[in-house]
Amino acid sequence: MQHLSTRDPGFAATFDALVDARRESSADVSRDVAAIIRSVRDEGEAAVRAYTLKLDRHDLTETGWRIEPGTCADAFDALEPELREALELAAERIRAYHEKQRPADSDYTDAAGVRLGARWRAVDAAGIYVPGGRAAYPSSLLMNAIPARVAGVERLAMVTPTPDGQINPLVLAAAHLAGVDEVWRVGGAQGVAALAYGAGPIPAVDVVTGPGNAWVAEAKRQLYGVVGIDMVAGPSEIVVVADARNDPDWIAADLLSQAEHDTTTQSILFTDDEAFAQAVAQAVERQLGELATQAVARQAWDANGAIVTVETLGEAMPLVDRLAPEHLQLAVDDPQALFDRVRHAGSVFMGRHTPEAIGDYVAGPNHVLPTGRRARFASGLSVLDFMKRTSFLQLDEDALRELGPATVRLAEAEGLPAHARSVALRLRLNR
């Protein structure tokens, strides 16, 4: 863990290195994923079966490609009541938040008499990737599937790795609750490629969303254009801006809540109090010894953690913007004053009683967020990722006479005579 201070002579260079730290996939991952994608594209079912046998250690012809809807329903019914209620609460709040994102169609006639507008429609089919293996995330399933349903997607398919043929029943329960149509026992880059091209019994989709490891993220990047994607997500990250009026244990827990995700996670604290900085560092060390996820969290904190001491919390905000973090917590009495200065962040958690973990599960906003400084130009997953906009226009003769001459002149200036003629003929111009 680095401990920095803006007072240090070498702070600028050290902070530059922190901002520019690359924690994402290597050239080897890119090469391997390209080979997997080619195999699935060219060989289809046979390639998906071979990669599943090699990586997840089960034969799809024996375990079955698809998990039937009845199995998902049974998993939901078997949940203990408190867990089922928690899952239902999360689904209800996620749905309510995303329903407010649905865009409105537009249709109007302007002063020139031209009818203009735009119509929004959902894609026909969407695929969602749900991580498996070391951890299973029903929360990610809800965050991806529910916006697709709110958008109006008719067919919703899910792929998820099932090591040794096994899958977490809670993931199946979440699939039932979210209304997933198809659940396929396929993961990794081969799962993403199967959704993109279609393979065996898996029909192709139009959009693929959902988080995964470096191979999954790279597969989505390489397949963009064959299908739409939500984003290329990298390792998770959290930035906390906190003053000394916080409980150090609370802030330490917030930092570790992301560090336990993966060894490449980045957790950073900005504070204006050196004693508080030391107290948080000590609290992190205490809590690490108590975590079941200690091995992962320890490696992430040691390799990518940082505490930055600033003169004032206002001084921290331009530094936060340079990081453009996935998650930003403003643990102060007046978070709005700092939030007003934030330009780049995936999601912001305001106040001392708004830990990032609330946003991971039940708050409502989507937890699939841009990482690796992509919040400078990208947003979290939304209903819009499952929709596309079609513009339209309609002119009558009067409107064409109003706009046509300028169109002809511009087309001729660009050296496109057929463009000009298609308008000039209707205007009976001598072109």
N, C-alpha and C positions, 0 to 999 in steps of 0.2 A: 504494500500500500504506500502510495506517495503522499507526503504531507507538504503542501506548497503554501506559499504566502506571497501575496502581491507586493509585499515589501522587499522580497528577495531580489538581488540584482539580476539573477538569471531567470526570473519568473517567466518572461515573455517566451523565451526559447523552450522552457520546460512545458509551458502550457500549450504551445504549438504542437509539441510532440504528443501531448495527451489528446488534443483535438484530432490529429492526423493518424492516430493509432489505428491500424487495420486489423480487425479481428475476424475477418470473413474468409471465404473459401479461397483455396490456393489454385494454382494452375493445374495441379494434378486432379483436383476435384472437377474442374471444368473439362478436362480431357476425358475423365472416366464417365462423366455424365453424358457428354456428347456421344460416346460409344454406346451407352445404354439406350439413348434416344434413337439412334440409328437402328439398333437391333429391334426395338419395339415397332418402329415405323415400317421396317422392311419385313420382319418375321412375325409380328403380331402376337398371337396367342402363345406360340412356342417360346418366344423371348420372355414374355411375362412369367410364364411357368418356370422357366429356367432360373431367372433372377430371384423369384420367390423361393424356390427350393434352395438356392445358394445362400441367400441372405436371411430368410426367415425360417428356413429349415422345415418347410412342409410342402407337400405336393398338392397343388390346387385341384387336381383330378380326384384326390382322395378326401381332402378336407372340404372341398366345394369352393367355388369362386365367390358365391353370394351368401350373405347371411340374410335369412328370410325375415320379412316384417314381423311375423308372429314371434320370432325369437326376440326381437327388439321389444315388442309389447310385453312379453313375459318378463324380460329384465326390468322393465319399468314397474310392472305390478309387484315384483319381488323386492323393490327397494324398501328399506325401513322408512317409516312415515316421516320422520324428521328430515331425512336426506331427500325424500321425494318432494317434500314441501319446499326445501331450499332450492332444489332444481326448478321447481315450478315458479318460485318467486323470481329467480334469475331470468327465466324465459319470459315471464310477464313484463318485467321491467325492460329487458332488451327489446322486446317487441314494441312496447309503448314508445320508447325513445326513437326507434328507427322508423316507426310509422310517421313521425313528424318530419322525416327526411324526404318523403315521397314528393317529387317535383310536380308542378302543375303544368299542363299543356297551355300553350298560348295561341291566340288567334285574333288578329286585329287588322284593320285597314288603315293605311297611313294617308297623309295629305295628298299624295300623288294618285290615290285610288288603288294602290297595290295591296292585295291581301297577303299577309305574312304571318308566320307562326312556327311553332314547333310542337311535335307530338312525341311523348315518351312511351316506350314500350320495353318490357322485360326481355331478356334473352330467352331463347327457347329452353336451353338446358344449361345447368351449372354443375360443376364438380367441386367438391370441397375435400381438402386434404386434412385429415385428423392425425396428429402424431400418435405413435404407439411406442413399443419397445420399452425403454427405461421408464417412461412415464406416460400416463394416459390423461387426456385433458378434455373432459366433457364440456368444460366451459368454452373451449375453443370451438367445439362443434356448434354450440348454441350461438356463439358470436358470428359464425359464418353462415349457418343454415337459416337462421331467423331473418336476417336482412334479405336473403334471396327470396324467401317466402313472402315477405312484405312487398318486395319489388314485383312479385307476380310470376316468378319463374315456375314453369309448368313441370319440369323434370329436374329433380335434385338428386345427384349421385354422390356417394361418398366413398373414398378409398382410405384405407388405414392399414398399416402393417400389423400382422398378427404373428409374432414370433412363436414358433412351434405350434401354430394354428390357434393360439389362444387370444382372446380379446377381453378387455375389461368390461364387465357387465354394465358399469355406470355409463360407459360410452354408448353402448347399445340402448340403454334407457334414454339417454339424451337424444339419440337419433330418432327414437319413437316420439318423444315430446316435441321435437322440432319439425317433424313431418318429413324426414328424409325418405325418399322413394326407394333408393337402392344403396345397399352397403356391401362393398367389395373387399375381400381379404387380400388386398394388394397395397403395398406401400413403396416408399422410396422414389427415386427418379423414375423407375419403371411404372409406378402407379400414376404419376403425373403424365407421363408419355401415353399411357393407356387411355387416360381421359382425353388427351389432346387429339390422338389419332383414331381412337377406338381400337380394341384388341380383344379377340375372342368374344365372349358374351358381353363385354363392356362397350356400349355405344359411345361415340365421341360426344363431347360437350362443347359449349361456346366460350365458357369462362371457367378458369380454375382459380380458386382462392384457398387460403389457409396456410398456417405456419408449418415449418418442418426444419429438418437439419440442413446442413450446408448443401447436401446433394439435392434435396427437395428445392431449396431456394435457387440453386443453379439450374435445375431442370426448368423451373418456371421462367427464369430469365431467358434461357435458350429457346423456349417454346413460345415466347411472346410473339404474336403475329400469326401463329397457327391457331392459338386461342388467346383470349384476353386473360389478363391476370390482375390480381389486386395490387401486388407490389413484390419486390424482391426483399424479403425480410432477412436481416442478419441477426447477430447476437443481441440479446435484450440489454437495456440500459435504463438507469434511473439517475436523475439529478435531484438532490434535495437542497433547498435554500432554507436555512433555519437559524433563528437567533437563540440566545442563551436561556430564554424563558421556556424552552422545550425540555421535556424529560429526555436525557441522553439515551435511555433504554428504548424509548419509542423510536427515536431517529435511527439508532443502530439496527433495530428490527426492520425498519423501512429499507435500509440499505441492503440488508441480508435477504429481504424478501425477493429481490431480483437476483442477488448473487447465487442463490441456491438453484436457479434455473439451469445454468450451464457454466462451465469453467471459463468461457469467453465473455461472460456478462461484465458490464462496466457499471460501477456504483460510485457516485461522486457526491460529496457534501460541500456546500459553500456556507460558511458562517463568519460572522464578524467578531467572534469571541474565541480567543486562543484556548482559554481554560475549557470552554465547552467543546472545542474540537478535540482536546485531549480526552475529555470525559466520554465522548462518543467513541473514540478509538478504543478506549478501554472496555466500553460496553460491548462493542463488536467482538472483541477477543473473548469476553465472558460468554456471550451468546453462542459463538461458534462452537464452544465446547459442549453445548447442550443440544445442538441440532442433529437430527438424524441425517440431514443432508450436508453434514460438516465437510466431507471430503471435497465435494463440488464447490460449496460456498467458500471454503478456505482458499482453494486455488484461484477462484475468480477474484476474491478480495485482494489476495497477495499480488496477483498479476495485473489487475485492472482497476483496483479501488484507489480512490484519492480523496483527501480532505484538503480543501482550499480555504485559507483564511484571508478575508478581505477587510479593508478599512470600514466599509459600509455595505449593507446588503444591496444598495443601489448600484454599487460598483460591480457586484456580481452579475447583474442582468446582461450586460453586453457579452460577458464570458459565457453565460448560459446560452445565449443566442448563437454563439460560435459553435457550441456543441450540438445545438438543435436536437435535444434529447427526445427519445421515445416517450419517457415519462418524466414529468417535472412536478415535484411537490414544493409548495410554498407554505412552509410551516411557520407562519407569523400571525400576529393579531389582525393585520390589515392586508390580506393577500391580494385584494383587488388593486391596491396601489402598485404592487410588483407585477401583477398580471397585465396591467395596462402597458407595461414596458416590454412584454414578451412578444417577440415576432415569430420565433421558430420553436415549436414543440409539438409532439404528437398528441399528447393529452396532458392537461394541467389539473392538479389536485390541490384545492385551495383551502388553507387553514390547518390548524393543528389536529383536527379530528377527521381528516380526510386522507387516510393512508392509501397508497396506490393499490394495495390488495383489494380494497373495496371495488375499484374499477375493474379488476380482473374477473369479478364474479357477478355482482348483483346490482351495481349502480345503474347500468343502462347503456352508456356510451360504449362503443366497440373497443375491445382490447387488442385487436389486430392493428398495429400502428407502425409507422415508418421508423426504421432504425438507421444507424450508420450515417447520421446527419441528413437523412433524406427528408426530414421534416422541413427543411428549407424549401422544398418544392412539392411535397406530397402530403397526403392526409390519411387518416385511418380508414379502415374498411367501412363502407356505407352502402345504403340501398342503391346508390348511383353506380356502384361497381357491377351491379347485375342488370343495368338498364342502358339503353342507348337512345339518343335523341335524333329524330328525323325532322329536318326543317322543311317547310313548304312555302310556296308563293304562287299567287294567281293574279294575272294582269288581264284587264279588258283592253279594248282598242285605245281608249283615252289614256290609260296608264302606260301602254306601250309607246304612244306618241310622246309621252312625258319623259320616259327614261331611255327610249330607243336611240335617239341621235347620239347621246353621250356614250352609249354602249358601242355604237358603230365606230365612233372616233377612237375610243380606247382599243378596240380590237384591231383596227388598222394600224395604230401606233405600235402594237405588239407584233405586227406582221402575221396576223391570223385572219386572212381574208374570208374563210368559210364562216368563222364566227360572225364577222361583220355582215356577210351576205344573209345569214339566217334571220337577222333582225331587219336589215335594209329591205328585203323582199316584202316583209309584212308592212313596212312603212311606205312601200312603193318608191324607195329612193333609188336613184340611178347609180348603182355600185357594181 
